[in-house]
Amino acid sequence: MTEPTIARIALVDDDDLFRESLSLNLGDEGYEVITFDRGEPALDFFADDGSVDIVLLDWRMPKLDGIDVLRQMRARGIATPVIFLTVLSDQIYEEAALAGGALDFVEKSRSLSILLKRMRLILDGTKGDAVKGAEEAETGGNATMHRLGELELRLDNSRAFWKGKRIDLTLTEFNIVKLMSTRPEEDVSYREIYDLVHGKGFVAGYGPSGYRANVRAFIKRIRQKFRSVDANFACIENYPGFGYRWGKGENPAQGGDEDGVDTAPGNGTRNGQRGGMSEDMLINGAAAE
């Protein structure tokens, strides 16, 4: 008896070798993959009432690049979740992808396990699963919105708003904010945040605490995005040597302006940069997976 597929995926990429390799890997994981070597045939597929659960979309393609494909999809009312897979790592591309309606942005250099986790998060959010069912039970059947002070999280489409203004978070960043804000004033460890991003049991590549630099990089980007709409944002507080918490934002010093270090409460004293690493380090290379 044939095993049911986890989901149907459209992979749009003009790199023949990458497209073939990734489609085979996804097939081995239980996904049904439909491949397209350009944006035009992918749009034709949707125009003919083709449907998939997720679109994996390359940015640089001949004639019609990925962002134009996404814009045309959205203009035609095609709301299928899109993850960009690209070698373009500059923040400007990520921001453009999110502004265009993509749910996530993953560099091609990342491991397959990272992509699979991002896809699983999207599928869990769009199709619903036991976790979502439990959330609905806890909230009386309404799990589409989470509000805390000036924060609003729309759980049905993974959108975040602060003081009514949209915060362009990636899906991973959204889930980090969700984790902390649904447990306000509760300390969340570096390890728990790292496990949310990479999966439990993942071993960081820089000693026993190498994951801290990785988490700090995520927190720094999240803070920057909130501060782009509110310069006084300070709700993400650092608990020295342990992790972070979503606080009331009443003490800017605890908001962690020095993102790469742990700051002792009350006096701003540094407790040292763990392993000599700061949050400004990229999440690839020695500190990454």
MARMIRO-608778 format. One record per residue (C-alpha): residue number from 1; residue in three letters; y, x, z. Coordinates in nm, 4 decimals, decimal comma, always signed. Each point is the difference from the previous one (the first is absolute). Example, Ala and Ser with C-alpha at 12.3 -4.5 7.8 and 13.67 -1.06 7.14 Angstrom:
# residues 2
{pos: 1 | code: ALA | py: -0,4500 | px: +1,2300 | pz: +0,7800} $
{pos: 2 | code: SER | py: +0,3440 | px: +0,1370 | pz: -0,0660} $
END
This chain:
# residues 289
{pos: 1 | code: MET | py: +0,0000 | px: +0,0000 | pz: +0,0000} $
{pos: 2 | code: THR | py: +0,3401 | px: +0,1371 | pz: -0,1005} $
{pos: 3 | code: GLU | py: +0,2311 | px: +0,0811 | pz: +0,2889} $
{pos: 4 | code: PRO | py: +0,3319 | px: -0,1900 | pz: -0,0096} $
{pos: 5 | code: THR | py: +0,3020 | px: +0,2124 | pz: -0,0762} $
{pos: 6 | code: ILE | py: +0,2606 | px: +0,0575 | pz: +0,2693} $
{pos: 7 | code: ALA | py: +0,2881 | px: -0,0756 | pz: -0,2352} $
{pos: 8 | code: ARG | py: +0,1106 | px: +0,0248 | pz: -0,3614} $
{pos: 9 | code: ILE | py: +0,2359 | px: +0,2871 | pz: -0,0788} $
{pos: 10 | code: ALA | py: +0,2179 | px: +0,0738 | pz: -0,3030} $
{pos: 11 | code: LEU | py: +0,0558 | px: +0,3736 | pz: -0,0488} $
{pos: 12 | code: VAL | py: +0,2863 | px: +0,0815 | pz: -0,2373} $
{pos: 13 | code: ASP | py: +0,0325 | px: +0,3716 | pz: -0,0782} $
{pos: 14 | code: ASP | py: +0,0333 | px: +0,2018 | pz: -0,3206} $
{pos: 15 | code: ASP | py: -0,1861 | px: +0,3012 | pz: +0,1441} $
{pos: 16 | code: ASP | py: -0,3513 | px: -0,0476 | pz: -0,1398} $
{pos: 17 | code: LEU | py: -0,1721 | px: +0,2360 | pz: +0,2422} $
{pos: 18 | code: PHE | py: +0,1736 | px: -0,1388 | pz: +0,3090} $
{pos: 19 | code: ARG | py: -0,0580 | px: -0,3584 | pz: -0,1101} $
{pos: 20 | code: GLU | py: -0,3699 | px: +0,0562 | pz: -0,0627} $
{pos: 21 | code: SER | py: -0,0545 | px: +0,1934 | pz: +0,3224} $
{pos: 22 | code: LEU | py: +0,1815 | px: -0,2490 | pz: +0,2231} $
{pos: 23 | code: SER | py: -0,1636 | px: -0,3029 | pz: -0,1622} $
{pos: 24 | code: LEU | py: -0,3453 | px: +0,1512 | pz: +0,0595} $
{pos: 25 | code: ASN | py: +0,0850 | px: +0,0797 | pz: +0,3629} $
{pos: 26 | code: LEU | py: +0,1322 | px: -0,3501 | pz: +0,0605} $
{pos: 27 | code: GLY | py: -0,3075 | px: -0,1450 | pz: -0,1676} $
{pos: 28 | code: ASP | py: -0,2200 | px: +0,1975 | pz: +0,2369} $
{pos: 29 | code: GLU | py: +0,1942 | px: -0,1538 | pz: +0,2898} $
{pos: 30 | code: GLY | py: -0,0780 | px: -0,3515 | pz: -0,1190} $
{pos: 31 | code: TYR | py: +0,3107 | px: -0,0848 | pz: -0,2018} $
{pos: 32 | code: GLU | py: +0,0054 | px: -0,1464 | pz: -0,3502} $
{pos: 33 | code: VAL | py: +0,2473 | px: +0,2062 | pz: -0,2010} $
{pos: 34 | code: ILE | py: +0,1724 | px: -0,0968 | pz: -0,3259} $
{pos: 35 | code: THR | py: +0,1786 | px: +0,2949 | pz: -0,1595} $
{pos: 36 | code: PHE | py: +0,3012 | px: +0,0199 | pz: -0,2300} $
{pos: 37 | code: ASP | py: +0,1402 | px: +0,3152 | pz: -0,1580} $
{pos: 38 | code: ARG | py: +0,3505 | px: -0,1412 | pz: -0,0421} $
{pos: 39 | code: GLY | py: +0,2222 | px: -0,2682 | pz: +0,1433} $
{pos: 40 | code: GLU | py: +0,0056 | px: -0,2253 | pz: -0,3073} $
{pos: 41 | code: PRO | py: -0,3708 | px: -0,0947 | pz: -0,0008} $
{pos: 42 | code: ALA | py: +0,0166 | px: -0,0603 | pz: +0,3757} $
{pos: 43 | code: LEU | py: +0,2856 | px: -0,2471 | pz: -0,0502} $
{pos: 44 | code: ASP | py: -0,1966 | px: -0,1633 | pz: -0,2848} $
{pos: 45 | code: PHE | py: -0,2945 | px: -0,0385 | pz: +0,2381} $
{pos: 46 | code: PHE | py: +0,2157 | px: -0,1896 | pz: +0,2497} $
{pos: 47 | code: ALA | py: +0,1609 | px: -0,2044 | pz: -0,2782} $
{pos: 48 | code: ASP | py: -0,3493 | px: -0,1179 | pz: -0,0964} $
{pos: 49 | code: ASP | py: -0,0526 | px: -0,1293 | pz: +0,3551} $
{pos: 50 | code: GLY | py: -0,1849 | px: +0,3100 | pz: +0,1153} $
{pos: 51 | code: SER | py: -0,0021 | px: +0,0434 | pz: +0,3754} $
{pos: 52 | code: VAL | py: -0,0751 | px: +0,2774 | pz: +0,2468} $
{pos: 53 | code: ASP | py: +0,0486 | px: +0,0509 | pz: +0,3724} $
{pos: 54 | code: ILE | py: +0,1952 | px: +0,3291 | pz: -0,0184} $
{pos: 55 | code: VAL | py: +0,1691 | px: +0,2000 | pz: -0,2752} $
{pos: 56 | code: LEU | py: -0,0066 | px: +0,3808 | pz: +0,0251} $
{pos: 57 | code: LEU | py: +0,2881 | px: +0,1105 | pz: -0,2173} $
{pos: 58 | code: ASP | py: +0,1042 | px: +0,3397 | pz: -0,1317} $
{pos: 59 | code: TRP | py: +0,3726 | px: +0,0710 | pz: -0,0232} $
{pos: 60 | code: ARG | py: +0,0277 | px: +0,2274 | pz: -0,3033} $
{pos: 61 | code: MET | py: -0,1547 | px: -0,1532 | pz: -0,3107} $
{pos: 62 | code: PRO | py: +0,1028 | px: +0,0023 | pz: -0,3672} $
{pos: 63 | code: LYS | py: +0,2310 | px: -0,2723 | pz: -0,1357} $
{pos: 64 | code: LEU | py: -0,0111 | px: -0,2191 | pz: +0,3100} $
{pos: 65 | code: ASP | py: +0,0012 | px: +0,1769 | pz: +0,3349} $
{pos: 66 | code: GLY | py: -0,1434 | px: -0,1395 | pz: +0,3207} $
{pos: 67 | code: ILE | py: +0,3224 | px: -0,1325 | pz: +0,1495} $
{pos: 68 | code: ASP | py: +0,0690 | px: -0,1969 | pz: -0,3200} $
{pos: 69 | code: VAL | py: -0,3530 | px: -0,1413 | pz: +0,0099} $
{pos: 70 | code: LEU | py: +0,0591 | px: -0,1113 | pz: +0,3587} $
{pos: 71 | code: ARG | py: +0,3349 | px: -0,1588 | pz: -0,0847} $
{pos: 72 | code: GLN | py: -0,1512 | px: -0,1919 | pz: -0,2891} $
{pos: 73 | code: MET | py: -0,2854 | px: -0,1177 | pz: +0,2198} $
{pos: 74 | code: ARG | py: +0,2384 | px: -0,1338 | pz: +0,2609} $
{pos: 75 | code: ALA | py: +0,2291 | px: -0,1530 | pz: -0,2640} $
{pos: 76 | code: ARG | py: -0,3018 | px: -0,1895 | pz: -0,1352} $
{pos: 77 | code: GLY | py: -0,0895 | px: -0,1269 | pz: +0,3444} $
{pos: 78 | code: ILE | py: -0,3019 | px: +0,2289 | pz: +0,0412} $
{pos: 79 | code: ALA | py: -0,0099 | px: +0,0667 | pz: +0,3742} $
{pos: 80 | code: THR | py: -0,3129 | px: +0,2175 | pz: +0,0095} $
{pos: 81 | code: PRO | py: +0,0384 | px: +0,2812 | pz: +0,2597} $
{pos: 82 | code: VAL | py: +0,0867 | px: +0,3334 | pz: -0,1618} $
{pos: 83 | code: ILE | py: -0,0619 | px: +0,3513 | pz: +0,1300} $
{pos: 84 | code: PHE | py: +0,1664 | px: +0,2826 | pz: -0,1890} $
{pos: 85 | code: LEU | py: -0,2177 | px: +0,3082 | pz: -0,0515} $
{pos: 86 | code: THR | py: +0,2147 | px: +0,2903 | pz: -0,1106} $
{pos: 87 | code: VAL | py: +0,0740 | px: +0,3701 | pz: +0,0229} $
{pos: 88 | code: LEU | py: +0,3663 | px: -0,0839 | pz: +0,0592} $
{pos: 89 | code: SER | py: +0,0599 | px: +0,0596 | pz: +0,3692} $
{pos: 90 | code: ASP | py: +0,3790 | px: -0,0268 | pz: +0,0223} $
{pos: 91 | code: GLN | py: +0,1228 | px: -0,2800 | pz: +0,2249} $
{pos: 92 | code: ILE | py: +0,2117 | px: -0,1456 | pz: -0,2803} $
{pos: 93 | code: TYR | py: -0,3152 | px: -0,1013 | pz: -0,1887} $
{pos: 94 | code: GLU | py: -0,1562 | px: -0,1559 | pz: +0,3077} $
{pos: 95 | code: GLU | py: +0,3169 | px: -0,1982 | pz: +0,0662} $
{pos: 96 | code: ALA | py: +0,0147 | px: -0,1177 | pz: -0,3612} $
{pos: 97 | code: ALA | py: -0,3645 | px: -0,1088 | pz: +0,0128} $
{pos: 98 | code: LEU | py: +0,0506 | px: -0,2008 | pz: +0,3197} $
{pos: 99 | code: ALA | py: +0,3242 | px: -0,1515 | pz: -0,1269} $
{pos: 100 | code: GLY | py: -0,1859 | px: -0,1039 | pz: -0,3161} $
{pos: 101 | code: GLY | py: -0,2584 | px: -0,1895 | pz: +0,2023} $
{pos: 102 | code: ALA | py: -0,2807 | px: +0,2525 | pz: +0,0561} $
{pos: 103 | code: LEU | py: -0,1825 | px: -0,0130 | pz: +0,3325} $
{pos: 104 | code: ASP | py: -0,0816 | px: +0,3683 | pz: +0,0270} $
{pos: 105 | code: PHE | py: +0,0531 | px: +0,3424 | pz: -0,1550} $
{pos: 106 | code: VAL | py: -0,2792 | px: +0,2586 | pz: +0,0187} $
{pos: 107 | code: GLU | py: +0,0097 | px: +0,3525 | pz: -0,1376} $
{pos: 108 | code: LYS | py: -0,2942 | px: +0,0896 | pz: -0,2224} $
{pos: 109 | code: SER | py: -0,0657 | px: +0,3086 | pz: +0,2101} $
{pos: 110 | code: ARG | py: -0,1041 | px: -0,2150 | pz: +0,2959} $
{pos: 111 | code: SER | py: -0,3701 | px: -0,0426 | pz: +0,0692} $
{pos: 112 | code: LEU | py: -0,2001 | px: -0,2994 | pz: -0,1217} $
{pos: 113 | code: SER | py: -0,0474 | px: -0,1139 | pz: +0,3590} $
{pos: 114 | code: ILE | py: +0,3767 | px: -0,0453 | pz: +0,0393} $
{pos: 115 | code: LEU | py: +0,0206 | px: -0,2157 | pz: -0,3118} $
{pos: 116 | code: LEU | py: -0,2988 | px: -0,2057 | pz: +0,1119} $
{pos: 117 | code: LYS | py: +0,1637 | px: -0,0657 | pz: +0,3371} $
{pos: 118 | code: ARG | py: +0,3276 | px: -0,1072 | pz: -0,1619} $
{pos: 119 | code: MET | py: -0,1924 | px: -0,2346 | pz: -0,2306} $
{pos: 120 | code: ARG | py: -0,1956 | px: -0,1409 | pz: +0,2924} $
{pos: 121 | code: LEU | py: +0,3233 | px: -0,0706 | pz: +0,1894} $
{pos: 122 | code: ILE | py: +0,1367 | px: -0,1897 | pz: -0,2980} $
{pos: 123 | code: LEU | py: -0,3196 | px: -0,1967 | pz: -0,0503} $
{pos: 124 | code: ASP | py: -0,0147 | px: -0,0886 | pz: +0,3681} $
{pos: 125 | code: GLY | py: +0,3574 | px: -0,1227 | pz: -0,0200} $
{pos: 126 | code: THR | py: -0,0330 | px: -0,2024 | pz: -0,3210} $
{pos: 127 | code: LYS | py: -0,3512 | px: -0,1406 | pz: +0,0335} $
{pos: 128 | code: GLY | py: -0,0247 | px: -0,0284 | pz: +0,3770} $
{pos: 129 | code: ASP | py: -0,2831 | px: +0,1230 | pz: +0,2197} $
{pos: 130 | code: ALA | py: -0,1289 | px: -0,0194 | pz: +0,3535} $
{pos: 131 | code: VAL | py: +0,2976 | px: +0,1960 | pz: +0,1309} $
{pos: 132 | code: LYS | py: +0,2466 | px: -0,2317 | pz: -0,1648} $
{pos: 133 | code: GLY | py: -0,1920 | px: -0,2979 | pz: +0,1324} $
{pos: 134 | code: ALA | py: +0,0253 | px: +0,1361 | pz: +0,3513} $
{pos: 135 | code: GLU | py: +0,3748 | px: +0,0488 | pz: -0,0401} $
{pos: 136 | code: GLU | py: +0,0390 | px: -0,3584 | pz: -0,1146} $
{pos: 137 | code: ALA | py: -0,1977 | px: -0,1234 | pz: +0,2980} $
{pos: 138 | code: GLU | py: +0,2258 | px: +0,1929 | pz: +0,2364} $
{pos: 139 | code: THR | py: +0,3175 | px: -0,1324 | pz: -0,1612} $
{pos: 140 | code: GLY | py: -0,1081 | px: -0,3607 | pz: -0,0355} $
{pos: 141 | code: GLY | py: -0,0850 | px: +0,0333 | pz: -0,3688} $
{pos: 142 | code: ASN | py: +0,3326 | px: +0,1501 | pz: -0,1105} $
{pos: 143 | code: ALA | py: -0,0536 | px: +0,3697 | pz: -0,0682} $
{pos: 144 | code: THR | py: +0,2412 | px: +0,0326 | pz: -0,2890} $
{pos: 145 | code: MET | py: +0,2997 | px: +0,1125 | pz: +0,2041} $
{pos: 146 | code: HIS | py: +0,0612 | px: +0,2304 | pz: +0,2936} $
{pos: 147 | code: ARG | py: +0,3429 | px: +0,0138 | pz: +0,1616} $
{pos: 148 | code: LEU | py: +0,1228 | px: +0,2297 | pz: +0,2747} $
{pos: 149 | code: GLY | py: +0,3725 | px: +0,0154 | pz: +0,0649} $
{pos: 150 | code: GLU | py: +0,1702 | px: +0,0968 | pz: -0,3269} $
{pos: 151 | code: LEU | py: -0,3332 | px: +0,0904 | pz: -0,1605} $
{pos: 152 | code: GLU | py: -0,1777 | px: -0,2384 | pz: -0,2350} $
{pos: 153 | code: LEU | py: -0,3379 | px: +0,0813 | pz: -0,1538} $
{pos: 154 | code: ARG | py: -0,1350 | px: -0,2229 | pz: -0,2734} $
{pos: 155 | code: LEU | py: -0,3721 | px: +0,0529 | pz: +0,0300} $
{pos: 156 | code: ASP | py: -0,0962 | px: -0,1876 | pz: -0,3146} $
{pos: 157 | code: ASN | py: +0,1719 | px: +0,2497 | pz: -0,2304} $
{pos: 158 | code: SER | py: +0,0549 | px: +0,3006 | pz: +0,2321} $
{pos: 159 | code: ARG | py: +0,3782 | px: -0,0168 | pz: -0,0103} $
{pos: 160 | code: ALA | py: +0,2241 | px: +0,1164 | pz: +0,2845} $
{pos: 161 | code: PHE | py: +0,3549 | px: -0,1068 | pz: +0,0833} $
{pos: 162 | code: TRP | py: +0,2473 | px: +0,1284 | pz: +0,2576} $
{pos: 163 | code: LYS | py: +0,3039 | px: -0,2107 | pz: +0,0817} $
{pos: 164 | code: GLY | py: -0,0786 | px: -0,2018 | pz: -0,3115} $
{pos: 165 | code: LYS | py: -0,0036 | px: +0,3022 | pz: -0,2291} $
{pos: 166 | code: ARG | py: -0,3104 | px: +0,1117 | pz: -0,1881} $
{pos: 167 | code: ILE | py: -0,1555 | px: +0,3307 | pz: +0,1087} $
{pos: 168 | code: ASP | py: -0,1954 | px: +0,1558 | pz: -0,2872} $
{pos: 169 | code: LEU | py: -0,3114 | px: +0,1150 | pz: +0,1849} $
{pos: 170 | code: THR | py: -0,3219 | px: +0,1099 | pz: -0,1632} $
{pos: 171 | code: LEU | py: -0,3065 | px: -0,1957 | pz: +0,1069} $
{pos: 172 | code: THR | py: -0,1006 | px: +0,2813 | pz: +0,2353} $
{pos: 173 | code: GLU | py: +0,3475 | px: +0,0120 | pz: +0,1570} $
{pos: 174 | code: PHE | py: -0,0024 | px: -0,3794 | pz: +0,0321} $
{pos: 175 | code: ASN | py: -0,3293 | px: +0,0124 | pz: +0,1884} $
{pos: 176 | code: ILE | py: +0,1307 | px: +0,2689 | pz: +0,2361} $
{pos: 177 | code: VAL | py: +0,3037 | px: -0,2166 | pz: +0,0806} $
{pos: 178 | code: LYS | py: -0,2280 | px: -0,3011 | pz: +0,0426} $
{pos: 179 | code: LEU | py: -0,2272 | px: +0,1940 | pz: +0,2369} $
{pos: 180 | code: MET | py: +0,2872 | px: +0,1011 | pz: +0,2279} $
{pos: 181 | code: SER | py: +0,2092 | px: -0,3157 | pz: -0,0189} $
{pos: 182 | code: THR | py: -0,2906 | px: -0,2308 | pz: +0,0834} $
{pos: 183 | code: ARG | py: -0,0432 | px: +0,2033 | pz: +0,3193} $
{pos: 184 | code: PRO | py: +0,3658 | px: +0,0364 | pz: +0,1093} $
{pos: 185 | code: GLU | py: +0,0759 | px: +0,2370 | pz: +0,2868} $
{pos: 186 | code: GLU | py: -0,3608 | px: +0,1235 | pz: -0,0157} $
{pos: 187 | code: ASP | py: -0,0624 | px: +0,3682 | pz: -0,0693} $
{pos: 188 | code: VAL | py: -0,2011 | px: +0,0617 | pz: -0,3168} $
{pos: 189 | code: SER | py: -0,1607 | px: +0,3412 | pz: -0,0312} $
{pos: 190 | code: TYR | py: +0,0363 | px: +0,2434 | pz: -0,2874} $
{pos: 191 | code: ARG | py: -0,3746 | px: -0,0296 | pz: -0,0537} $
{pos: 192 | code: GLU | py: +0,0030 | px: -0,3790 | pz: -0,0248} $
{pos: 193 | code: ILE | py: +0,2760 | px: +0,0065 | pz: -0,2594} $
{pos: 194 | code: TYR | py: -0,1803 | px: +0,2751 | pz: -0,1902} $
{pos: 195 | code: ASP | py: -0,3246 | px: -0,1991 | pz: +0,0058} $
{pos: 196 | code: LEU | py: +0,1850 | px: -0,3015 | pz: -0,1397} $
{pos: 197 | code: VAL | py: +0,1120 | px: +0,2101 | pz: -0,2964} $
{pos: 198 | code: HIS | py: -0,3114 | px: +0,2061 | pz: -0,0671} $
{pos: 199 | code: GLY | py: -0,2848 | px: -0,1880 | pz: +0,1649} $
{pos: 200 | code: LYS | py: -0,1687 | px: +0,0678 | pz: +0,3313} $
{pos: 201 | code: GLY | py: -0,1737 | px: +0,3320 | pz: +0,0436} $
{pos: 202 | code: PHE | py: +0,1970 | px: +0,1792 | pz: -0,2702} $
{pos: 203 | code: VAL | py: +0,0450 | px: +0,3667 | pz: +0,0898} $
{pos: 204 | code: ALA | py: +0,3469 | px: +0,1463 | pz: -0,0453} $
{pos: 205 | code: GLY | py: +0,0228 | px: +0,3375 | pz: -0,1649} $
{pos: 206 | code: TYR | py: +0,2146 | px: +0,1937 | pz: +0,2455} $
{pos: 207 | code: GLY | py: -0,1762 | px: +0,0484 | pz: +0,3298} $
{pos: 208 | code: PRO | py: -0,0840 | px: -0,2711 | pz: +0,2540} $
{pos: 209 | code: SER | py: +0,3503 | px: -0,1517 | pz: -0,0107} $
{pos: 210 | code: GLY | py: +0,0857 | px: +0,0507 | pz: -0,3653} $
{pos: 211 | code: TYR | py: +0,0282 | px: -0,3748 | pz: -0,0501} $
{pos: 212 | code: ARG | py: +0,3215 | px: -0,0107 | pz: +0,2040} $
{pos: 213 | code: ALA | py: +0,2085 | px: +0,1573 | pz: -0,2775} $
{pos: 214 | code: ASN | py: -0,1456 | px: -0,2527 | pz: -0,2418} $
{pos: 215 | code: VAL | py: +0,0955 | px: -0,2934 | pz: +0,2225} $
{pos: 216 | code: ARG | py: +0,3480 | px: +0,1434 | pz: +0,0619} $
{pos: 217 | code: ALA | py: +0,0579 | px: +0,0140 | pz: -0,3750} $
{pos: 218 | code: PHE | py: -0,0803 | px: -0,3699 | pz: -0,0311} $
{pos: 219 | code: ILE | py: +0,2200 | px: -0,0911 | pz: +0,2975} $
{pos: 220 | code: LYS | py: +0,2884 | px: +0,2050 | pz: -0,1353} $
{pos: 221 | code: ARG | py: -0,0121 | px: -0,1798 | pz: -0,3354} $
{pos: 222 | code: ILE | py: -0,0218 | px: -0,3392 | pz: +0,1697} $
{pos: 223 | code: ARG | py: +0,3007 | px: +0,0757 | pz: +0,2228} $
{pos: 224 | code: GLN | py: +0,2010 | px: +0,1206 | pz: -0,2980} $
{pos: 225 | code: LYS | py: -0,0694 | px: -0,3209 | pz: -0,1882} $
{pos: 226 | code: PHE | py: +0,1076 | px: -0,2184 | pz: +0,2932} $
{pos: 227 | code: ARG | py: +0,3096 | px: +0,2145 | pz: +0,0580} $
{pos: 228 | code: SER | py: +0,0957 | px: -0,0388 | pz: -0,3655} $
{pos: 229 | code: VAL | py: +0,0885 | px: -0,3616 | pz: +0,0852} $
{pos: 230 | code: ASP | py: +0,0883 | px: +0,0525 | pz: +0,3688} $
{pos: 231 | code: ALA | py: +0,1279 | px: +0,3402 | pz: +0,1045} $
{pos: 232 | code: ASN | py: -0,0522 | px: -0,0906 | pz: +0,3680} $
{pos: 233 | code: PHE | py: -0,3671 | px: -0,0886 | pz: -0,0348} $
{pos: 234 | code: ALA | py: -0,1913 | px: +0,1523 | pz: +0,2934} $
{pos: 235 | code: CYS | py: -0,2947 | px: -0,2297 | pz: +0,0669} $
{pos: 236 | code: ILE | py: -0,2651 | px: +0,2599 | pz: -0,0828} $
{pos: 237 | code: GLU | py: -0,0103 | px: +0,2096 | pz: +0,3153} $
{pos: 238 | code: ASN | py: -0,1925 | px: +0,3219 | pz: +0,0597} $
{pos: 239 | code: TYR | py: -0,2271 | px: +0,0359 | pz: +0,3025} $
{pos: 240 | code: PRO | py: -0,0125 | px: +0,3804 | pz: +0,0454} $
{pos: 241 | code: GLY | py: -0,3427 | px: +0,1463 | pz: -0,0565} $
{pos: 242 | code: PHE | py: -0,1618 | px: -0,3376 | pz: -0,0633} $
{pos: 243 | code: GLY | py: +0,1443 | px: -0,1976 | pz: -0,2872} $
{pos: 244 | code: TYR | py: +0,2509 | px: -0,2778 | pz: -0,0685} $
{pos: 245 | code: ARG | py: +0,0898 | px: -0,3510 | pz: +0,1051} $
{pos: 246 | code: TRP | py: +0,2117 | px: -0,2864 | pz: -0,1318} $
{pos: 247 | code: GLY | py: +0,2726 | px: -0,0367 | pz: +0,2592} $
{pos: 248 | code: LYS | py: +0,3187 | px: -0,2010 | pz: +0,0343} $
{pos: 249 | code: GLY | py: +0,2149 | px: +0,2714 | pz: -0,1561} $
{pos: 250 | code: GLU | py: +0,2339 | px: +0,0097 | pz: +0,2972} $
{pos: 251 | code: ASN | py: -0,0173 | px: +0,3785 | pz: +0,0412} $
{pos: 252 | code: PRO | py: +0,0732 | px: +0,1873 | pz: -0,3259} $
{pos: 253 | code: ALA | py: -0,1194 | px: +0,3278 | pz: +0,1546} $
{pos: 254 | code: GLN | py: -0,3455 | px: -0,1509 | pz: +0,0349} $
{pos: 255 | code: GLY | py: +0,0184 | px: -0,1058 | pz: -0,3636} $
{pos: 256 | code: GLY | py: -0,0956 | px: +0,3537 | pz: -0,0813} $
{pos: 257 | code: ASP | py: +0,2811 | px: +0,1451 | pz: -0,2097} $
{pos: 258 | code: GLU | py: -0,1904 | px: +0,3289 | pz: +0,0290} $
{pos: 259 | code: ASP | py: -0,3027 | px: -0,1353 | pz: -0,1807} $
{pos: 260 | code: GLY | py: -0,1959 | px: +0,3215 | pz: -0,0195} $
{pos: 261 | code: VAL | py: -0,0141 | px: +0,0633 | pz: +0,3729} $
{pos: 262 | code: ASP | py: -0,0917 | px: -0,1813 | pz: +0,3171} $
{pos: 263 | code: THR | py: +0,3024 | px: -0,0787 | pz: +0,2124} $
{pos: 264 | code: ALA | py: -0,0230 | px: -0,0330 | pz: +0,3765} $
{pos: 265 | code: PRO | py: +0,1387 | px: -0,3277 | pz: +0,1325} $
{pos: 266 | code: GLY | py: +0,3529 | px: +0,0094 | pz: +0,1286} $
{pos: 267 | code: ASN | py: +0,0983 | px: +0,3560 | pz: -0,0713} $
{pos: 268 | code: GLY | py: -0,0765 | px: +0,0612 | pz: -0,3697} $
{pos: 269 | code: THR | py: -0,2045 | px: +0,3110 | pz: +0,0809} $
{pos: 270 | code: ARG | py: -0,2481 | px: +0,1123 | pz: -0,2628} $
{pos: 271 | code: ASN | py: -0,3591 | px: +0,0343 | pz: +0,1045} $
{pos: 272 | code: GLY | py: -0,0813 | px: +0,2196 | pz: -0,2947} $
{pos: 273 | code: GLN | py: -0,1023 | px: -0,0516 | pz: -0,3587} $
{pos: 274 | code: ARG | py: -0,3738 | px: -0,0511 | pz: +0,0113} $
{pos: 275 | code: GLY | py: -0,1687 | px: +0,2809 | pz: -0,1900} $
{pos: 276 | code: GLY | py: +0,3400 | px: +0,1166 | pz: -0,1230} $
{pos: 277 | code: MET | py: +0,0129 | px: -0,2925 | pz: -0,2419} $
{pos: 278 | code: SER | py: +0,2902 | px: -0,2386 | pz: -0,0504} $
{pos: 279 | code: GLU | py: +0,0038 | px: -0,3501 | pz: -0,1404} $
{pos: 280 | code: ASP | py: +0,1767 | px: +0,1276 | pz: -0,3078} $
{pos: 281 | code: MET | py: -0,3237 | px: +0,1577 | pz: -0,1212} $
{pos: 282 | code: LEU | py: -0,1650 | px: -0,1845 | pz: -0,2853} $
{pos: 283 | code: ILE | py: -0,3242 | px: -0,1838 | pz: +0,0597} $
{pos: 284 | code: ASN | py: -0,1915 | px: +0,2187 | pz: -0,2357} $
{pos: 285 | code: GLY | py: -0,0943 | px: +0,3639 | pz: +0,0360} $
{pos: 286 | code: ALA | py: -0,1116 | px: +0,1385 | pz: +0,3345} $
{pos: 287 | code: ALA | py: +0,1073 | px: -0,3005 | pz: +0,2071} $
{pos: 288 | code: ALA | py: -0,1490 | px: -0,2634 | pz: -0,2233} $
{pos: 289 | code: GLU | py: -0,3439 | px: -0,1280 | pz: -0,0624} $
END
